[in-house]
Amino acid sequence: MSWPDARNLRWTPTLRVPSDDGTEIAVEILGDGHPGPTLVFTHGWTFSSRSWHYQRMLAERYRLVLMDHRDHGESGRGPRENRTVDQVGRDLYAVLQATCADRADDGAVLIGHSMGGMTILALAAEHPELFGSLVRAVAMVGTSAARDYDDAFGLRGPLAKAFTKNWTTELALMVSDPARAEHRRRSGSRVSVAVSRFLNFGVKPDRRLTTFTEAMSAATPAEVVGDFWLTLDAHDKRAALATLGNVPTLVIGGERDRLLPPAHSRAIAAAVPGARLLEVRGAGHVPMLEQPEVVNAALRELVESIPARTTSVRKQRVRS
Amino acid sequence: MTDLGHHEVVVIGAGFGGIGASVRLAEAGIDHVILEKADELGGTWWANKYPGCRCDVPSHLYSFSFALNPDWSNTYSLQPEIHRYLRKVAEDHGVVNRVRFNTEVTAARWDDAAKRWLLDTTAGTMSADALISAHGFLSEPAVPHFTGIESFTGQVMHSAEWDPSYDVKGKRVGIIGTGASAVQIVPRIQPEAKQLYVFQRTAAWILPHRGRPIRAWERAVYRRVPALQRLVRQLVYYRNEFLILPALLQSKRLDIIRKMALDHLEAQVPDPELRAKLTPTFAPGCKRLTPTNDYLPAIAAANTELVTDGISELRGDEIVTADGVARKLDVLILATGFRVTDNTFPARITGRHGQTLREVWDTGSMGGYNGTTFAGFPNLFMLAGPNTGIGHTSLVYMIEAQLPYIVGALRHMKEHGVAALDVRPDVQAAYNEMIQRKLRLSVWNTGGCSSWYLDKLGRNSTIWPDYTFKFANRLKRFDVECYYQELAPSVAPAELVYG
């Protein structure tokens, strides 16, 4: 599969799903003819559905739904106060209703990266009844159930202090003075790519991947980045983890993830009954881009592990 | 049934594998017990007691690296000495106290709710966090079926179930098979027997045997300077790796082996007609190469008849061949080897999908990951598992290579609160593809013979197709990224304890 293209991030949605507050969520549907569960992908903070570049090939076998979060990618702008994890959870609910509810027998597999994983937890908190009915399986990639740690991106000493300070002031500026923050970002610059590479990638990423990832983040307005950061910083959805225990759950964590170190994945795997954890060696925060063959094989395995529905459900469907 | 309690690890079998595992587990401080079906340890080196039983790998190499034996009396040791060696290693390392004898595992079932193995044994039930199966693939005698064998009036003995009290003196003896066991048995019973019939389906490649007694002064030197024995061991090891293995893998340069064997045959068997019968029709190495200096003379002896016609039935005290000739026998020895690719022990192991390992293998070929782990069978480790066999060096080396990997996995589980490790199916599939690709040109696959290396699909699921040090390197580090982990709920990382 070819490399993702940093200069070509725009795409044409198959569908625009209005969320409960009217904001339009851009959705792409691939492999529409396939029977079986739909794989619903929800991306991370500052990214877009294009971050699932290498998962698109799964459309050869499965029906895929890729969504852009509100204020990200091709989705519409929502009110500033609605830039919360709880709201993107409701957006996901709307997307599920619009794309999968009419094929409830086949169900859906939710796959979330970083903030996308938190989105799934937000959905689980508000709609636990979906897990085990419409939602058949969950994959949590490089994500966290609660940001209650004091971490320094794998740095130590004064460097850690300096980086953390710079990080918090930049993000604070994005909230208070987005225009100035946007100017200071110097998107596409070497420094910006280097920082993106440092934060997102593990061992020896290809340049095409780092420039792509930086471009994806740069396309997300500073104001959006800042606002969502506030909600992520306060995020705690640990109570919703038990709900994931109702379906097969796969947790994927990059061994070298600086943004959400493997301990976050381990904690999710330990708290979700029956969850399976896969630690991807050498990968950072974006294993689905860094080692797509590993992630895709694990996703295929997850889908195949979904327990078969009782025949009575199928029969009912045939009768109706 | 008696409840025999819970252990962190249960090791099945007290042969080379089980004893080695126990030593390494004890070093790592891992609680374990060994279950042994026999009343003595030694595994294949206890079960096989037929006359002349001897290892065809040099003794310096066919021993544990951590327990070199300066006292080997011969460069190729006989079974009683190997058994004594194993017994000594087990005693020196306190392994004996951890063996439960006369305890055969009849069933092992993975309990996915409790994340542990439940075992039924002939002595009672027990459970374990992890299972190390060192059951061995040369443990189940392969017994061919012949019409009339039930009503055969003579004695029937498999080489691995030898009755030491049986005396062949003055008896009419038939022996089926020309493999590694047969070439050792035949020369020992030929002088005693009144008449010996050797039933040969395919002739074997017989190489000159280089074994010699190790002199007392050599042993004294080895005792004083262990480094010297280590050096000799290394020399033997690398000679086999670089001289024999490449020939077998590429099916090239086999002419040297062929010439050596044919010269040996010509020197030992003067009769050209008999020699023709004893000349193999397949490439040397395709079946296990068998070194011996006294098999061919025993075949050429006056009281021996080499029968190449197929056996059609047993009738009373007679064995009848396809050409209709009946020969009277007092005893029939089955030197017919072992059930390797169709070993039934895996049928006793049931994984998380309710299928036995045998059932999984029967849908295709026997296979695993790193010859050690199996997708769908969490926390199961097999010693000398699929594609860890070799035709040129010591299996003990392969077993020892697996031990750090297994101990690494068990350590990882303890340190990180992992309740279950299950190898990724995609990793296992890719691994087996790699193995089969490397074996494509090998003599085992292309040599034109049927052997116990190949399974019913013609796939080679027994041989490691590369240098054995590459296998050891592969297994030095436990590659947790190739496994799905299931964490024990109680042990989330301290800094992130949830709830």
Interface residues (C-beta under 8 A of the other chain):
Chain A: A145 A146 D148 Y149 R238 L241 L250 E255 A263 H264 R266 A267 A269 A270 A271 P273 G274 A275 R276 L277 L278 E279 V280 R281 V294 A297 A298 R300 E301
Chain B: H416 G417 D422 R424 P425 D426 D479 V480 E481 Y483 Y484 Q485 E486 L487 A488 P489 V491 A492 P493 E495 L496 V497 Y498 G499
